[in-house]
Amino acid sequence: MGIVKISNELHDEIRKASSVMVRSINAQAEYWIRVGMLAEAHPSLTFTEIMRQQMAAEAIDKTEEPSCE
């Protein structure tokens, strides 16, 4: 594990997003890094297409309606 130096402004944005997305600050930063890497590697794909591919790679069935129980 390494240390990544980021600006205070970006850290504040990550903190806010992590609260909304119910993730830790580190998990939110890791998520944005991963999505950014995938977007750079596949510039012709939309965000939705990237997420669909990632979910398929993890065998997540996104066709079922989520349970609210």
C-alpha positions as CSV (number, residue, x, y, z in Angstrom):
1,M,0.0,0.0,0.0
2,G,1.3,3.4,-0.8
3,I,0.5,7.0,0.0
4,V,-1.0,9.2,-2.7
5,K,-0.7,13.0,-2.2
6,I,-3.8,14.9,-3.4
7,S,-4.9,18.4,-3.0
8,N,-7.1,19.4,-0.1
9,E,-9.8,20.4,-2.5
10,L,-9.9,17.0,-4.2
11,H,-9.9,15.3,-0.8
12,D,-12.9,17.4,0.2
13,E,-14.7,16.3,-3.0
14,I,-13.9,12.7,-2.3
15,R,-15.1,13.0,1.3
16,K,-18.4,14.5,0.2
17,A,-18.9,11.9,-2.5
18,S,-18.0,9.1,-0.1
19,S,-20.8,10.2,2.2
20,V,-23.4,10.2,-0.5
21,M,-22.2,6.9,-2.0
22,V,-21.9,5.3,1.5
23,R,-18.3,4.4,1.0
24,S,-15.2,5.1,3.0
25,I,-13.0,8.0,1.7
26,N,-10.4,5.4,0.5
27,A,-13.0,3.3,-1.2
28,Q,-14.4,6.3,-3.0
29,A,-10.9,7.4,-4.2
30,E,-10.2,3.8,-5.3
31,Y,-13.5,3.7,-7.2
32,W,-12.8,6.9,-9.0
33,I,-9.3,5.8,-9.9
34,R,-10.5,2.5,-11.2
35,V,-13.3,4.0,-13.3
36,G,-10.8,6.6,-14.6
37,M,-8.3,3.9,-15.6
38,L,-11.0,2.0,-17.4
39,A,-12.3,5.1,-19.2
40,E,-8.8,5.9,-20.4
41,A,-8.3,2.3,-21.5
42,H,-11.6,2.2,-23.4
43,P,-12.4,5.8,-24.5
44,S,-15.2,4.7,-26.8
45,L,-17.2,3.3,-23.9
46,T,-19.7,5.3,-21.9
47,F,-19.7,5.2,-18.1
48,T,-22.8,2.9,-18.2
49,E,-21.1,0.5,-20.6
50,I,-18.0,0.4,-18.4
51,M,-20.2,-0.4,-15.4
52,R,-22.2,-3.0,-17.3
53,Q,-18.9,-4.8,-18.3
54,Q,-17.5,-4.7,-14.8
55,M,-20.7,-6.1,-13.3
56,A,-20.7,-8.8,-16.0
57,A,-17.1,-9.6,-15.1
58,E,-18.2,-10.2,-11.5
59,A,-21.2,-12.2,-12.6
60,I,-23.7,-9.7,-11.1
61,D,-27.2,-10.2,-12.5
62,K,-28.4,-6.6,-13.2
63,T,-31.6,-7.8,-14.8
64,E,-33.4,-8.7,-11.5
65,E,-35.3,-6.1,-9.7
66,P,-33.6,-5.2,-6.4
67,S,-35.3,-6.3,-3.2
68,C,-36.4,-3.6,-0.8
69,E,-37.0,-5.9,2.1
